[in-house]
Amino acid sequence: MFMFLPFLIALGVILAAITGKEKTSYILWAALLIVTILSFIHHVTDPLSLSF
């Protein structure tokens, strides 16, 4: 569910940009940036279980 959120927000940004709602698209873009950074911070600390 959480991994779907950035794509949903990106779709909202595209739809707002296409319809000419600049303020809404900038707000959604900022939310997308925050969600992406938080997702990166959450997953970057997980150790990788690689076996070669």
ModelCIF file with pLDDT and N, C-alpha, C, O atoms, coordinates in Angstrom:
data_MODEL
#
_entry.id   MODEL 
#
_entity.id                         1 
_entity.type                       polymer 
_entity.pdbx_number_of_molecules   1 
#
_entity_poly.entity_id                      1 
_entity_poly.type                           'polypeptide(L)' 
_entity_poly.nstd_linkage                   no 
_entity_poly.nstd_monomer                   no 
_entity_poly.pdbx_seq_one_letter_code       MFMFLPFLIALGVILAAITGKEKTSYILWAALLIVTILSFIHHVTDPLSLSF 
_entity_poly.pdbx_seq_one_letter_code_can   MFMFLPFLIALGVILAAITGKEKTSYILWAALLIVTILSFIHHVTDPLSLSF 
_entity_poly.pdbx_strand_id                 A 
#
loop_
_entity_poly_seq.entity_id 
_entity_poly_seq.num 
_entity_poly_seq.mon_id 
_entity_poly_seq.hetero 
1 1  MET n 
1 2  PHE n 
1 3  MET n 
1 4  PHE n 
1 5  LEU n 
1 6  PRO n 
1 7  PHE n 
1 8  LEU n 
1 9  ILE n 
1 10 ALA n 
1 11 LEU n 
1 12 GLY n 
1 13 VAL n 
1 14 ILE n 
1 15 LEU n 
1 16 ALA n 
1 17 ALA n 
1 18 ILE n 
1 19 THR n 
1 20 GLY n 
1 21 LYS n 
1 22 GLU n 
1 23 LYS n 
1 24 THR n 
1 25 SER n 
1 26 TYR n 
1 27 ILE n 
1 28 LEU n 
1 29 TRP n 
1 30 ALA n 
1 31 ALA n 
1 32 LEU n 
1 33 LEU n 
1 34 ILE n 
1 35 VAL n 
1 36 THR n 
1 37 ILE n 
1 38 LEU n 
1 39 SER n 
1 40 PHE n 
1 41 ILE n 
1 42 HIS n 
1 43 HIS n 
1 44 VAL n 
1 45 THR n 
1 46 ASP n 
1 47 PRO n 
1 48 LEU n 
1 49 SER n 
1 50 LEU n 
1 51 SER n 
1 52 PHE n 
#
_struct_asym.id          A 
_struct_asym.entity_id   1 
#
loop_
_ma_qa_metric.id 
_ma_qa_metric.mode 
_ma_qa_metric.name 
_ma_qa_metric.software_group_id 
_ma_qa_metric.type 
1 global pLDDT . pLDDT 
2 local  pLDDT . pLDDT 
#
_ma_qa_metric_global.metric_id      1 
_ma_qa_metric_global.metric_value   89.54 
_ma_qa_metric_global.model_id       1 
_ma_qa_metric_global.ordinal_id     1 
#
loop_
_ma_qa_metric_local.label_asym_id 
_ma_qa_metric_local.label_comp_id 
_ma_qa_metric_local.label_seq_id 
_ma_qa_metric_local.metric_id 
_ma_qa_metric_local.metric_value 
_ma_qa_metric_local.model_id 
_ma_qa_metric_local.ordinal_id 
A MET 1  2 60.00 1 1  
A PHE 2  2 71.00 1 2  
A MET 3  2 81.00 1 3  
A PHE 4  2 88.00 1 4  
A LEU 5  2 90.00 1 5  
A PRO 6  2 90.00 1 6  
A PHE 7  2 93.00 1 7  
A LEU 8  2 93.00 1 8  
A ILE 9  2 94.00 1 9  
A ALA 10 2 94.00 1 10 
A LEU 11 2 95.00 1 11 
A GLY 12 2 95.00 1 12 
A VAL 13 2 95.00 1 13 
A ILE 14 2 95.00 1 14 
A LEU 15 2 95.00 1 15 
A ALA 16 2 95.00 1 16 
A ALA 17 2 94.00 1 17 
A ILE 18 2 96.00 1 18 
A THR 19 2 95.00 1 19 
A GLY 20 2 93.00 1 20 
A LYS 21 2 93.00 1 21 
A GLU 22 2 92.00 1 22 
A LYS 23 2 95.00 1 23 
A THR 24 2 94.00 1 24 
A SER 25 2 95.00 1 25 
A TYR 26 2 95.00 1 26 
A ILE 27 2 96.00 1 27 
A LEU 28 2 95.00 1 28 
A TRP 29 2 96.00 1 29 
A ALA 30 2 96.00 1 30 
A ALA 31 2 95.00 1 31 
A LEU 32 2 95.00 1 32 
A LEU 33 2 96.00 1 33 
A ILE 34 2 95.00 1 34 
A VAL 35 2 93.00 1 35 
A THR 36 2 93.00 1 36 
A ILE 37 2 93.00 1 37 
A LEU 38 2 91.00 1 38 
A SER 39 2 89.00 1 39 
A PHE 40 2 88.00 1 40 
A ILE 41 2 88.00 1 41 
A HIS 42 2 85.00 1 42 
A HIS 43 2 83.00 1 43 
A VAL 44 2 85.00 1 44 
A THR 45 2 79.00 1 45 
A ASP 46 2 72.00 1 46 
A PRO 47 2 77.00 1 47 
A LEU 48 2 75.00 1 48 
A SER 49 2 81.00 1 49 
A LEU 50 2 83.00 1 50 
A SER 51 2 87.00 1 51 
A PHE 52 2 84.00 1 52 
#
loop_
_atom_site.group_PDB 
_atom_site.id 
_atom_site.type_symbol 
_atom_site.label_atom_id 
_atom_site.label_alt_id 
_atom_site.label_comp_id 
_atom_site.label_asym_id 
_atom_site.label_entity_id 
_atom_site.label_seq_id 
_atom_site.pdbx_PDB_ins_code 
_atom_site.Cartn_x 
_atom_site.Cartn_y 
_atom_site.Cartn_z 
_atom_site.occupancy 
_atom_site.B_iso_or_equiv 
_atom_site.pdbx_formal_charge 
_atom_site.auth_seq_id 
_atom_site.auth_comp_id 
_atom_site.auth_asym_id 
_atom_site.auth_atom_id 
_atom_site.pdbx_PDB_model_num 
ATOM 1   N N  . MET A 1 1  ? 0.833  -1.194  0.000   1.00 60.00 ? 1  MET A N  1 
ATOM 2   C CA . MET A 1 1  ? 0.000  0.000   0.000   1.00 60.00 ? 1  MET A CA 1 
ATOM 3   C C  . MET A 1 1  ? 0.865  1.240   0.000   1.00 60.00 ? 1  MET A C  1 
ATOM 4   O O  . MET A 1 1  ? 0.574  2.198   -0.717  1.00 60.00 ? 1  MET A O  1 
ATOM 5   N N  . PHE A 1 2  ? 1.921  1.240   0.791   1.00 71.00 ? 2  PHE A N  1 
ATOM 6   C CA . PHE A 1 2  ? 2.750  2.433   0.899   1.00 71.00 ? 2  PHE A CA 1 
ATOM 7   C C  . PHE A 1 2  ? 3.495  2.720   -0.401  1.00 71.00 ? 2  PHE A C  1 
ATOM 8   O O  . PHE A 1 2  ? 3.692  3.883   -0.752  1.00 71.00 ? 2  PHE A O  1 
ATOM 9   N N  . MET A 1 3  ? 3.907  1.687   -1.115  1.00 81.00 ? 3  MET A N  1 
ATOM 10  C CA . MET A 1 3  ? 4.671  1.896   -2.339  1.00 81.00 ? 3  MET A CA 1 
ATOM 11  C C  . MET A 1 3  ? 3.796  2.436   -3.466  1.00 81.00 ? 3  MET A C  1 
ATOM 12  O O  . MET A 1 3  ? 4.318  2.933   -4.464  1.00 81.00 ? 3  MET A O  1 
ATOM 13  N N  . PHE A 1 4  ? 2.501  2.348   -3.327  1.00 88.00 ? 4  PHE A N  1 
ATOM 14  C CA . PHE A 1 4  ? 1.569  2.865   -4.325  1.00 88.00 ? 4  PHE A CA 1 
ATOM 15  C C  . PHE A 1 4  ? 1.414  4.382   -4.203  1.00 88.00 ? 4  PHE A C  1 
ATOM 16  O O  . PHE A 1 4  ? 1.064  5.051   -5.176  1.00 88.00 ? 4  PHE A O  1 
ATOM 17  N N  . LEU A 1 5  ? 1.671  4.919   -3.020  1.00 90.00 ? 5  LEU A N  1 
ATOM 18  C CA . LEU A 1 5  ? 1.416  6.331   -2.744  1.00 90.00 ? 5  LEU A CA 1 
ATOM 19  C C  . LEU A 1 5  ? 2.202  7.290   -3.645  1.00 90.00 ? 5  LEU A C  1 
ATOM 20  O O  . LEU A 1 5  ? 1.598  8.230   -4.161  1.00 90.00 ? 5  LEU A O  1 
ATOM 21  N N  . PRO A 1 6  ? 3.515  7.112   -3.867  1.00 90.00 ? 6  PRO A N  1 
ATOM 22  C CA . PRO A 1 6  ? 4.221  8.056   -4.756  1.00 90.00 ? 6  PRO A CA 1 
ATOM 23  C C  . PRO A 1 6  ? 3.657  8.070   -6.180  1.00 90.00 ? 6  PRO A C  1 
ATOM 24  O O  . PRO A 1 6  ? 3.587  9.126   -6.809  1.00 90.00 ? 6  PRO A O  1 
ATOM 25  N N  . PHE A 1 7  ? 3.261  6.914   -6.682  1.00 93.00 ? 7  PHE A N  1 
ATOM 26  C CA . PHE A 1 7  ? 2.700  6.872   -8.033  1.00 93.00 ? 7  PHE A CA 1 
ATOM 27  C C  . PHE A 1 7  ? 1.335  7.568   -8.092  1.00 93.00 ? 7  PHE A C  1 
ATOM 28  O O  . PHE A 1 7  ? 1.014  8.228   -9.081  1.00 93.00 ? 7  PHE A O  1 
ATOM 29  N N  . LEU A 1 8  ? 0.547  7.420   -7.048  1.00 93.00 ? 8  LEU A N  1 
ATOM 30  C CA . LEU A 1 8  ? -0.750 8.099   -6.992  1.00 93.00 ? 8  LEU A CA 1 
ATOM 31  C C  . LEU A 1 8  ? -0.573 9.615   -6.939  1.00 93.00 ? 8  LEU A C  1 
ATOM 32  O O  . LEU A 1 8  ? -1.294 10.352  -7.612  1.00 93.00 ? 8  LEU A O  1 
ATOM 33  N N  . ILE A 1 9  ? 0.380  10.073  -6.146  1.00 94.00 ? 9  ILE A N  1 
ATOM 34  C CA . ILE A 1 9  ? 0.640  11.510  -6.060  1.00 94.00 ? 9  ILE A CA 1 
ATOM 35  C C  . ILE A 1 9  ? 1.181  12.025  -7.393  1.00 94.00 ? 9  ILE A C  1 
ATOM 36  O O  . ILE A 1 9  ? 0.818  13.120  -7.823  1.00 94.00 ? 9  ILE A O  1 
ATOM 37  N N  . ALA A 1 10 ? 2.046  11.249  -8.052  1.00 94.00 ? 10 ALA A N  1 
ATOM 38  C CA . ALA A 1 10 ? 2.575  11.657  -9.356  1.00 94.00 ? 10 ALA A CA 1 
ATOM 39  C C  . ALA A 1 10 ? 1.456  11.778  -10.383 1.00 94.00 ? 10 ALA A C  1 
ATOM 40  O O  . ALA A 1 10 ? 1.459  12.689  -11.210 1.00 94.00 ? 10 ALA A O  1 
ATOM 41  N N  . LEU A 1 11 ? 0.509  10.865  -10.327 1.00 95.00 ? 11 LEU A N  1 
ATOM 42  C CA . LEU A 1 11 ? -0.642 10.962  -11.224 1.00 95.00 ? 11 LEU A CA 1 
ATOM 43  C C  . LEU A 1 11 ? -1.434 12.240  -10.945 1.00 95.00 ? 11 LEU A C  1 
ATOM 44  O O  . LEU A 1 11 ? -1.897 12.902  -11.874 1.00 95.00 ? 11 LEU A O  1 
ATOM 45  N N  . GLY A 1 12 ? -1.587 12.581  -9.675  1.00 95.00 ? 12 GLY A N  1 
ATOM 46  C CA . GLY A 1 12 ? -2.272 13.824  -9.314  1.00 95.00 ? 12 GLY A CA 1 
ATOM 47  C C  . GLY A 1 12 ? -1.536 15.048  -9.824  1.00 95.00 ? 12 GLY A C  1 
ATOM 48  O O  . GLY A 1 12 ? -2.158 16.010  -10.273 1.00 95.00 ? 12 GLY A O  1 
ATOM 49  N N  . VAL A 1 13 ? -0.203 15.015  -9.756  1.00 95.00 ? 13 VAL A N  1 
ATOM 50  C CA . VAL A 1 13 ? 0.603  16.127  -10.279 1.00 95.00 ? 13 VAL A CA 1 
ATOM 51  C C  . VAL A 1 13 ? 0.382  16.276  -11.776 1.00 95.00 ? 13 VAL A C  1 
ATOM 52  O O  . VAL A 1 13 ? 0.209  17.389  -12.271 1.00 95.00 ? 13 VAL A O  1 
ATOM 53  N N  . ILE A 1 14 ? 0.388  15.172  -12.493 1.00 95.00 ? 14 ILE A N  1 
ATOM 54  C CA . ILE A 1 14 ? 0.200  15.217  -13.949 1.00 95.00 ? 14 ILE A CA 1 
ATOM 55  C C  . ILE A 1 14 ? -1.183 15.748  -14.295 1.00 95.00 ? 14 ILE A C  1 
ATOM 56  O O  . ILE A 1 14 ? -1.327 16.600  -15.172 1.00 95.00 ? 14 ILE A O  1 
ATOM 57  N N  . LEU A 1 15 ? -2.198 15.244  -13.604 1.00 95.00 ? 15 LEU A N  1 
ATOM 58  C CA . LEU A 1 15 ? -3.561 15.701  -13.895 1.00 95.00 ? 15 LEU A CA 1 
ATOM 59  C C  . LEU A 1 15 ? -3.739 17.183  -13.563 1.00 95.00 ? 15 LEU A C  1 
ATOM 60  O O  . LEU A 1 15 ? -4.419 17.906  -14.291 1.00 95.00 ? 15 LEU A O  1 
ATOM 61  N N  . ALA A 1 16 ? -3.128 17.636  -12.460 1.00 95.00 ? 16 ALA A N  1 
ATOM 62  C CA . ALA A 1 16 ? -3.237 19.051  -12.097 1.00 95.00 ? 16 ALA A CA 1 
ATOM 63  C C  . ALA A 1 16 ? -2.493 19.923  -13.102 1.00 95.00 ? 16 ALA A C  1 
ATOM 64  O O  . ALA A 1 16 ? -2.948 21.019  -13.430 1.00 95.00 ? 16 ALA A O  1 
ATOM 65  N N  . ALA A 1 17 ? -1.346 19.439  -13.593 1.00 94.00 ? 17 ALA A N  1 
ATOM 66  C CA . ALA A 1 17 ? -0.584 20.214  -14.573 1.00 94.00 ? 17 ALA A CA 1 
ATOM 67  C C  . ALA A 1 17 ? -1.322 20.280  -15.903 1.00 94.00 ? 17 ALA A C  1 
ATOM 68  O O  . ALA A 1 17 ? -1.321 21.320  -16.562 1.00 94.00 ? 17 ALA A O  1 
ATOM 69  N N  . ILE A 1 18 ? -1.950 19.185  -16.300 1.00 96.00 ? 18 ILE A N  1 
ATOM 70  C CA . ILE A 1 18 ? -2.674 19.162  -17.579 1.00 96.00 ? 18 ILE A CA 1 
ATOM 71  C C  . ILE A 1 18 ? -3.885 20.091  -17.533 1.00 96.00 ? 18 ILE A C  1 
ATOM 72  O O  . ILE A 1 18 ? -4.184 20.776  -18.512 1.00 96.00 ? 18 ILE A O  1 
ATOM 73  N N  . THR A 1 19 ? -4.591 20.114  -16.380 1.00 95.00 ? 19 THR A N  1 
ATOM 74  C CA . THR A 1 19 ? -5.773 20.949  -16.274 1.00 95.00 ? 19 THR A CA 1 
ATOM 75  C C  . THR A 1 19 ? -5.454 22.404  -15.967 1.00 95.00 ? 19 THR A C  1 
ATOM 76  O O  . THR A 1 19 ? -6.363 23.232  -15.906 1.00 95.00 ? 19 THR A O  1 
ATOM 77  N N  . GLY A 1 20 ? -4.165 22.735  -15.772 1.00 93.00 ? 20 GLY A N  1 
ATOM 78  C CA . GLY A 1 20 ? -3.770 24.124  -15.586 1.00 93.00 ? 20 GLY A CA 1 
ATOM 79  C C  . GLY A 1 20 ? -3.856 24.619  -14.161 1.00 93.00 ? 20 GLY A C  1 
ATOM 80  O O  . GLY A 1 20 ? -3.860 25.830  -13.936 1.00 93.00 ? 20 GLY A O  1 
ATOM 81  N N  . LYS A 1 21 ? -3.926 23.731  -13.196 1.00 93.00 ? 21 LYS A N  1 
ATOM 82  C CA . LYS A 1 21 ? -3.971 24.131  -11.791 1.00 93.00 ? 21 LYS A CA 1 
ATOM 83  C C  . LYS A 1 21 ? -2.549 24.114  -11.237 1.00 93.00 ? 21 LYS A C  1 
ATOM 84  O O  . LYS A 1 21 ? -2.087 23.125  -10.668 1.00 93.00 ? 21 LYS A O  1 
ATOM 85  N N  . GLU A 1 22 ? -1.870 25.258  -11.426 1.00 92.00 ? 22 GLU A N  1 
ATOM 86  C CA . GLU A 1 22 ? -0.448 25.319  -11.082 1.00 92.00 ? 22 GLU A CA 1 
ATOM 87  C C  . GLU A 1 22 ? -0.204 25.174  -9.588  1.00 92.00 ? 22 GLU A C  1 
ATOM 88  O O  . GLU A 1 22 ? 0.697  24.439  -9.184  1.00 92.00 ? 22 GLU A O  1 
ATOM 89  N N  . LYS A 1 23 ? -0.981 25.856  -8.760  1.00 95.00 ? 23 LYS A N  1 
ATOM 90  C CA . LYS A 1 23 ? -0.769 25.814  -7.311  1.00 95.00 ? 23 LYS A CA 1 
ATOM 91  C C  . LYS A 1 23 ? -0.950 24.398  -6.786  1.00 95.00 ? 23 LYS A C  1 
ATOM 92  O O  . LYS A 1 23 ? -0.155 23.935  -5.969  1.00 95.00 ? 23 LYS A O  1 
ATOM 93  N N  . THR A 1 24 ? -1.973 23.715  -7.241  1.00 94.00 ? 24 THR A N  1 
ATOM 94  C CA . THR A 1 24 ? -2.217 22.336  -6.801  1.00 94.00 ? 24 THR A CA 1 
ATOM 95  C C  . THR A 1 24 ? -1.096 21.416  -7.253  1.00 94.00 ? 24 THR A C  1 
ATOM 96  O O  . THR A 1 24 ? -0.676 20.531  -6.507  1.00 94.00 ? 24 THR A O  1 
ATOM 97  N N  . SER A 1 25 ? -0.610 21.621  -8.471  1.00 95.00 ? 25 SER A N  1 
ATOM 98  C CA . SER A 1 25 ? 0.467  20.757  -8.965  1.00 95.00 ? 25 SER A CA 1 
ATOM 99  C C  . SER A 1 25 ? 1.753  20.974  -8.189  1.00 95.00 ? 25 SER A C  1 
ATOM 100 O O  . SER A 1 25 ? 2.483  20.016  -7.938  1.00 95.00 ? 25 SER A O  1 
ATOM 101 N N  . TYR A 1 26 ? 2.051  22.213  -7.800  1.00 95.00 ? 26 TYR A N  1 
ATOM 102 C CA . TYR A 1 26 ? 3.255  22.475  -6.999  1.00 95.00 ? 26 TYR A CA 1 
ATOM 103 C C  . TYR A 1 26 ? 3.131  21.873  -5.607  1.00 95.00 ? 26 TYR A C  1 
ATOM 104 O O  . TYR A 1 26 ? 4.103  21.339  -5.074  1.00 95.00 ? 26 TYR A O  1 
ATOM 105 N N  . ILE A 1 27 ? 1.957  21.953  -5.021  1.00 96.00 ? 27 ILE A N  1 
ATOM 106 C CA . ILE A 1 27 ? 1.747  21.371  -3.684  1.00 96.00 ? 27 ILE A CA 1 
ATOM 107 C C  . ILE A 1 27 ? 1.884  19.854  -3.747  1.00 96.00 ? 27 ILE A C  1 
ATOM 108 O O  . ILE A 1 27 ? 2.528  19.254  -2.885  1.00 96.00 ? 27 ILE A O  1 
ATOM 109 N N  . LEU A 1 28 ? 1.288  19.233  -4.753  1.00 95.00 ? 28 LEU A N  1 
ATOM 110 C CA . LEU A 1 28 ? 1.395  17.777  -4.895  1.00 95.00 ? 28 LEU A CA 1 
ATOM 111 C C  . LEU A 1 28 ? 2.823  17.356  -5.216  1.00 95.00 ? 28 LEU A C  1 
ATOM 112 O O  . LEU A 1 28 ? 3.284  16.309  -4.760  1.00 95.00 ? 28 LEU A O  1 
ATOM 113 N N  . TRP A 1 29 ? 3.520  18.169  -6.000  1.00 96.00 ? 29 TRP A N  1 
ATOM 114 C CA . TRP A 1 29 ? 4.913  17.861  -6.305  1.00 96.00 ? 29 TRP A CA 1 
ATOM 115 C C  . TRP A 1 29 ? 5.762  17.898  -5.028  1.00 96.00 ? 29 TRP A C  1 
ATOM 116 O O  . TRP A 1 29 ? 6.625  17.042  -4.833  1.00 96.00 ? 29 TRP A O  1 
ATOM 117 N N  . ALA A 1 30 ? 5.520  18.879  -4.167  1.00 96.00 ? 30 ALA A N  1 
ATOM 118 C CA . ALA A 1 30 ? 6.243  18.961  -2.898  1.00 96.00 ? 30 ALA A CA 1 
ATOM 119 C C  . ALA A 1 30 ? 5.910  17.749  -2.026  1.00 96.00 ? 30 ALA A C  1 
ATOM 120 O O  . ALA A 1 30 ? 6.794  17.189  -1.378  1.00 96.00 ? 30 ALA A O  1 
ATOM 121 N N  . ALA A 1 31 ? 4.634  17.343  -2.010  1.00 95.00 ? 31 ALA A N  1 
ATOM 122 C CA . ALA A 1 31 ? 4.245  16.155  -1.239  1.00 95.00 ? 31 ALA A CA 1 
ATOM 123 C C  . ALA A 1 31 ? 4.919  14.912  -1.807  1.00 95.00 ? 31 ALA A C  1 
ATOM 124 O O  . ALA A 1 31 ? 5.350  14.041  -1.052  1.00 95.00 ? 31 ALA A O  1 
ATOM 125 N N  . LEU A 1 32 ? 5.013  14.825  -3.127  1.00 95.00 ? 32 LEU A N  1 
ATOM 126 C CA . LEU A 1 32 ? 5.690  13.693  -3.770  1.00 95.00 ? 32 LEU A CA 1 
ATOM 127 C C  . LEU A 1 32 ? 7.163  13.653  -3.390  1.00 95.00 ? 32 LEU A C  1 
ATOM 128 O O  . LEU A 1 32 ? 7.707  12.580  -3.130  1.00 95.00 ? 32 LEU A O  1 
ATOM 129 N N  . LEU A 1 33 ? 7.801  14.797  -3.357  1.00 96.00 ? 33 LEU A N  1 
ATOM 130 C CA . LEU A 1 33 ? 9.211  14.867  -2.976  1.00 96.00 ? 33 LEU A CA 1 
ATOM 131 C C  . LEU A 1 33 ? 9.404  14.405  -1.537  1.00 96.00 ? 33 LEU A C  1 
ATOM 132 O O  . LEU A 1 33 ? 10.334 13.651  -1.248  1.00 96.00 ? 33 LEU A O  1 
ATOM 133 N N  . ILE A 1 34 ? 8.541  14.846  -0.640  1.00 95.00 ? 34 ILE A N  1 
ATOM 134 C CA . ILE A 1 34 ? 8.640  14.469  0.775   1.00 95.00 ? 34 ILE A CA 1 
ATOM 135 C C  . ILE A 1 34 ? 8.412  12.967  0.942   1.00 95.00 ? 34 ILE A C  1 
ATOM 136 O O  . ILE A 1 34 ? 9.164  12.301  1.654   1.00 95.00 ? 34 ILE A O  1 
ATOM 137 N N  . VAL A 1 35 ? 7.388  12.436  0.295   1.00 93.00 ? 35 VAL A N  1 
ATOM 138 C CA . VAL A 1 35 ? 7.095  10.997  0.405   1.00 93.00 ? 35 VAL A CA 1 
ATOM 139 C C  . VAL A 1 35 ? 8.244  10.164  -0.157  1.00 93.00 ? 35 VAL A C  1 
ATOM 140 O O  . VAL A 1 35 ? 8.593  9.126   0.405   1.00 93.00 ? 35 VAL A O  1 
ATOM 141 N N  . THR A 1 36 ? 8.829  10.614  -1.256  1.00 93.00 ? 36 THR A N  1 
ATOM 142 C CA . THR A 1 36 ? 9.947  9.880   -1.853  1.00 93.00 ? 36 THR A CA 1 
ATOM 143 C C  . THR A 1 36 ? 11.166 9.893   -0.937  1.00 93.00 ? 36 THR A C  1 
ATOM 144 O O  . THR A 1 36 ? 11.827 8.868   -0.769  1.00 93.00 ? 36 THR A O  1 
ATOM 145 N N  . ILE A 1 37 ? 11.464 11.042  -0.347  1.00 93.00 ? 37 ILE A N  1 
ATOM 146 C CA . ILE A 1 37 ? 12.615 11.132  0.560   1.00 93.00 ? 37 ILE A CA 1 
ATOM 147 C C  . ILE A 1 37 ? 12.381 10.282  1.804   1.00 93.00 ? 37 ILE A C  1 
ATOM 148 O O  . ILE A 1 37 ? 13.292 9.586   2.253   1.00 93.00 ? 37 ILE A O  1 
ATOM 149 N N  . LEU A 1 38 ? 11.174 10.328  2.369   1.00 91.00 ? 38 LEU A N  1 
ATOM 150 C CA . LEU A 1 38 ? 10.877 9.522   3.553   1.00 91.00 ? 38 LEU A CA 1 
ATOM 151 C C  . LEU A 1 38 ? 10.949 8.035   3.229   1.00 91.00 ? 38 LEU A C  1 
ATOM 152 O O  . LEU A 1 38 ? 11.430 7.252   4.049   1.00 91.00 ? 38 LEU A O  1 
ATOM 153 N N  . SER A 1 39 ? 10.491 7.640   2.076   1.00 89.00 ? 39 SER A N  1 
ATOM 154 C CA . SER A 1 39 ? 10.592 6.239   1.661   1.00 89.00 ? 39 SER A CA 1 
ATOM 155 C C  . SER A 1 39 ? 12.042 5.813   1.507   1.00 89.00 ? 39 SER A C  1 
ATOM 156 O O  . SER A 1 39 ? 12.415 4.708   1.901   1.00 89.00 ? 39 SER A O  1 
ATOM 157 N N  . PHE A 1 40 ? 12.863 6.695   0.931   1.00 88.00 ? 40 PHE A N  1 
ATOM 158 C CA . PHE A 1 40 ? 14.283 6.392   0.779   1.00 88.00 ? 40 PHE A CA 1 
ATOM 159 C C  . PHE A 1 40 ? 14.946 6.249   2.141   1.00 88.00 ? 40 PHE A C  1 
ATOM 160 O O  . PHE A 1 40 ? 15.709 5.307   2.356   1.00 88.00 ? 40 PHE A O  1 
ATOM 161 N N  . ILE A 1 41 ? 14.673 7.153   3.052   1.00 88.00 ? 41 ILE A N  1 
ATOM 162 C CA . ILE A 1 41 ? 15.272 7.089   4.392   1.00 88.00 ? 41 ILE A CA 1 
ATOM 163 C C  . ILE A 1 41 ? 14.832 5.821   5.111   1.00 88.00 ? 41 ILE A C  1 
ATOM 164 O O  . ILE A 1 41 ? 15.630 5.195   5.808   1.00 88.00 ? 41 ILE A O  1 
ATOM 165 N N  . HIS A 1 42 ? 13.582 5.442   4.949   1.00 85.00 ? 42 HIS A N  1 
ATOM 166 C CA . HIS A 1 42 ? 13.075 4.227   5.605   1.00 85.00 ? 42 HIS A CA 1 
ATOM 167 C C  . HIS A 1 42 ? 13.750 2.976   5.061   1.00 85.00 ? 42 HIS A C  1 
ATOM 168 O O  . HIS A 1 42 ? 14.074 2.072   5.831   1.00 85.00 ? 42 HIS A O  1 
ATOM 169 N N  . HIS A 1 43 ? 13.965 2.907   3.768   1.00 83.00 ? 43 HIS A N  1 
ATOM 170 C CA . HIS A 1 43 ? 14.481 1.686   3.160   1.00 83.00 ? 43 HIS A CA 1 
ATOM 171 C C  . HIS A 1 43 ? 16.000 1.655   3.049   1.00 83.00 ? 43 HIS A C  1 
ATOM 172 O O  . HIS A 1 43 ? 16.574 0.585   2.851   1.00 83.00 ? 43 HIS A O  1 
ATOM 173 N N  . VAL A 1 44 ? 16.654 2.783   3.169   1.00 85.00 ? 44 VAL A N  1 
ATOM 174 C CA . VAL A 1 44 ? 18.102 2.791   3.022   1.00 85.00 ? 44 VAL A CA 1 
ATOM 175 C C  . VAL A 1 44 ? 18.782 2.166   4.237   1.00 85.00 ? 44 VAL A C  1 
ATOM 176 O O  . VAL A 1 44 ? 19.926 1.726   4.132   1.00 85.00 ? 44 VAL A O  1 
ATOM 177 N N  . THR A 1 45 ? 18.121 2.116   5.366   1.00 79.00 ? 45 THR A N  1 
ATOM 178 C CA . THR A 1 45 ? 18.732 1.566   6.571   1.00 79.00 ? 45 THR A CA 1 
ATOM 179 C C  . THR A 1 45 ? 18.547 0.062   6.677   1.00 79.00 ? 45 THR A C  1 
ATOM 180 O O  . THR A 1 45 ? 19.122 -0.566  7.567   1.00 79.00 ? 45 THR A O  1 
ATOM 181 N N  . ASP A 1 46 ? 17.755 -0.532  5.786   1.00 72.00 ? 46 ASP A N  1 
ATOM 182 C CA . ASP A 1 46 ? 17.567 -1.981  5.820   1.00 72.00 ? 46 ASP A CA 1 
ATOM 183 C C  . ASP A 1 46 ? 18.810 -2.686  5.278   1.00 72.00 ? 46 ASP A C  1 
ATOM 184 O O  . ASP A 1 46 ? 19.309 -2.316  4.215   1.00 72.00 ? 46 ASP A O  1 
ATOM 185 N N  . PRO A 1 47 ? 19.311 -3.683  5.983   1.00 77.00 ? 47 PRO A N  1 
ATOM 186 C CA . PRO A 1 47 ? 20.476 -4.409  5.463   1.00 77.00 ? 47 PRO A CA 1 
ATOM 187 C C  . PRO A 1 47 ? 20.063 -5.312  4.295   1.00 77.00 ? 47 PRO A C  1 
ATOM 188 O O  . PRO A 1 47 ? 18.964 -5.865  4.275   1.00 77.00 ? 47 PRO A O  1 
ATOM 189 N N  . LEU A 1 48 ? 20.947 -5.442  3.352   1.00 75.00 ? 48 LEU A N  1 
ATOM 190 C CA . LEU A 1 48 ? 20.689 -6.309  2.207   1.00 75.00 ? 48 LEU A CA 1 
ATOM 191 C C  . LEU A 1 48 ? 21.128 -7.722  2.543   1.00 75.00 ? 48 LEU A C  1 
ATOM 192 O O  . LEU A 1 48 ? 22.201 -7.928  3.111   1.00 75.00 ? 48 LEU A O  1 
ATOM 193 N N  . SER A 1 49 ? 20.307 -8.684  2.196   1.00 81.00 ? 49 SER A N  1 
ATOM 194 C CA . SER A 1 49 ? 20.664 -10.076 2.442   1.00 81.00 ? 49 SER A CA 1 
ATOM 195 C C  . SER A 1 49 ? 21.146 -10.704 1.137   1.00 81.00 ? 49 SER A C  1 
ATOM 196 O O  . SER A 1 49 ? 20.431 -11.480 0.503   1.00 81.00 ? 49 SER A O  1 
ATOM 197 N N  . LEU A 1 50 ? 22.354 -10.359 0.757   1.00 83.00 ? 50 LEU A N  1 
ATOM 198 C CA . LEU A 1 50 ? 22.925 -10.853 -0.482  1.00 83.00 ? 50 LEU A CA 1 
ATOM 199 C C  . LEU A 1 50 ? 23.810 -12.049 -0.190  1.00 83.00 ? 50 LEU A C  1 
ATOM 200 O O  . LEU A 1 50 ? 24.550 -12.056 0.794   1.00 83.00 ? 50 LEU A O  1 
ATOM 201 N N  . SER A 1 51 ? 23.737 -13.048 -1.034  1.00 87.00 ? 51 SER A N  1 
ATOM 202 C CA . SER A 1 51 ? 24.621 -14.188 -0.897  1.00 87.00 ? 51 SER A CA 1 
ATOM 203 C C  . SER A 1 51 ? 25.179 -14.533 -2.275  1.00 87.00 ? 51 SER A C  1 
ATOM 204 O O  . SER A 1 51 ? 24.433 -14.870 -3.194  1.00 87.00 ? 51 SER A O  1 
ATOM 205 N N  . PHE A 1 52 ? 26.480 -14.443 -2.399  1.00 84.00 ? 52 PHE A N  1 
ATOM 206 C CA . PHE A 1 52 ? 27.129 -14.723 -3.679  1.00 84.00 ? 52 PHE A CA 1 
ATOM 207 C C  . PHE A 1 52 ? 27.844 -16.040 -3.636  1.00 84.00 ? 52 PHE A C  1 
ATOM 208 O O  . PHE A 1 52 ? 28.452 -16.445 -4.627  1.00 84.00 ? 52 PHE A O  1 
#
